[in-house]
């Protein structure tokens, strides 16, 4: 077996990196699960914000407060009837 995979520190470091990536992408995951309207904008803020640590809370607020697609569709007026009827 490989010496790295036998070491407990390797698995702990791998787990910490996976948790850090999960926390870093949390706003995007929330936006996807909620079905937010502007997922691409939230992803952009998330990627840039994780580097600067300033945009991450903005991305989180956008993910939580962004309107859902189904809410926007339900607020639209019904389509007009087809012509000739």
N, C-alpha and C positions, 0 to 999 in steps of 0.2 A: 504494500500500500504506500501511498504518498505520505511523506512526513508532515505535510501541511494538514491533511485531512485527519490525521491522528491526534493533532494538537487541539486542546480545548480552547485555547486562545484564538485560534483560527475561526472556530464556530461562533464564539462570542463576538468577535469583530464582524463576522458576516451578519449576524443577527442585529448588531447595532447599526450597521450600514443599511440593512433592509428597513429597520424602524425609522431611521433618519429620512430615507427616501419616501416612506409612507407618510410621515408627518409633513415633509416638504410638499408633497403633492396633495395634501388633504383638501385645500380649497377646490382644486380641479375635480377631485373625486366627489366632493359634496355637490358641485355644480352638475356633474354627470348624473348622479343619483337623483337629484331634484328635477332634472330636465330643464335647467336654466336656459334662458334665451341666448345669452352671449357667452357661450362656453369658450370660444376662441379668445375673447378679450380676457376672460378670467385666467385661461391658460397662459396668456402672454404676461399678465401681471404676476402670475405665480412663478413663472420661470425667471423673469427679471427680478422679482421681489425676493426670491430665495437667495440670490447672489448678494443683494444689498441689505437684506433683512428688514427693509422699510416697506416694500411692496407686498410682503406676505400677508400682513394684517388687512391691507386693502383688498387683496384677492380673496381673503376669507370673508370679508364683509360683502363683497360683490357676489360671492357664491351663495351667501345666506339670503341676501336681499334681492337678488336678480329675479325678475318675474319668470314664472314658468311658461313654457311654450303652450301648454294646454289652457292656462289662464288667459293668455293673449288671444288664442283662437276662439275661446268661448265669449270674449267681449266683442268680437267682430259682428257687424250686422249680417243678417242672412243674405244670401245672394239674390239678386232680382230674378223674377220669373223669366223664362225664355221668351223671346219676342214671338208674336203671332198667337198668343194664347189669351 
